Amino acid sequence: MGYGFGAFLLVVGLVLALAVTDSLNGVDLTMVGWIMAAVGLVLIAITAMSWNSGRRARSVQTVTHPDGSQTVREHRATEI
């Protein structure tokens, strides 16, 4: 989904929470807005963490066995 959808949820949620004064029967638009804003923030954070995890150094080792089969091992370096 990415940054775009997270930003969309955040903006629409904040508009509903802070700017909309209308009401619907049985629906608290302010609470719906705060929930949408929170989900948008979480989505942006998850996207940032998942995109940055792919930037770590990796090494791949392929071992060919006598029977012709291969085994692939991937090692990711962790940064401190």
C-alpha positions in Angstrom: 0.0 0.0 0.0 2.8 2.4 0.8 3.2 6.0 1.8 0.5 7.3 -0.4 -2.4 5.3 1.1 -1.1 6.0 4.6 -0.9 9.7 3.9 -4.4 9.6 2.4 -5.9 8.0 5.5 -4.0 10.4 7.8 -5.3 13.5 5.9 -8.9 12.3 5.6 -8.9 11.2 9.2 -7.6 14.5 10.5 -10.2 16.4 8.4 -13.0 14.2 9.8 -11.7 14.6 13.3 -10.9 18.3 13.4 -12.9 20.0 10.6 -16.2 18.2 10.1 -19.1 19.3 12.3 -21.9 17.3 10.7 -23.2 14.2 12.3 -24.8 10.9 11.2 -27.3 8.9 13.1 -25.3 6.5 15.4 -21.9 7.4 13.9 -19.3 9.6 15.7 -17.4 11.1 12.8 -14.8 12.6 15.1 -13.9 9.1 16.4 -13.9 7.7 12.9 -11.5 10.4 11.9 -9.1 9.7 14.8 -9.2 6.0 14.0 -8.4 6.7 10.3 -5.6 9.1 11.3 -4.1 6.5 13.6 -4.3 3.7 11.0 -2.6 6.1 8.5 0.3 6.8 10.9 0.7 3.1 11.6 0.7 2.3 7.9 3.3 5.0 7.2 5.5 3.6 10.0 5.2 0.0 8.8 6.0 1.0 5.2 9.1 2.9 6.4 10.3 -0.1 8.4 9.7 -2.6 5.7 11.4 -0.5 2.9 14.4 0.1 5.1 14.9 -3.5 6.0 15.7 -4.3 2.3 18.6 -1.9 2.3 20.7 -4.0 4.7 23.8 -5.8 3.3 23.1 -9.4 2.2 25.2 -12.3 1.0 23.9 -15.3 -0.9 25.7 -18.7 -0.9 24.7 -21.4 -3.4 26.0 -24.9 -2.7 25.8 -27.6 -5.4 25.5 -31.1 -4.0 27.0 -34.2 -5.7 23.5 -35.3 -6.8 23.0 -32.0 -8.7 20.6 -30.4 -6.3 21.4 -26.9 -5.0 20.9 -25.2 -1.6 20.8 -21.5 -1.3 21.5 -19.7 1.9 21.0 -16.0 2.4 22.7 -14.0 5.2 21.6 -10.5 6.2 24.0 -8.3 8.0 22.5 -6.4 11.0 23.5 -2.9 11.7 24.0 -1.7 15.2 
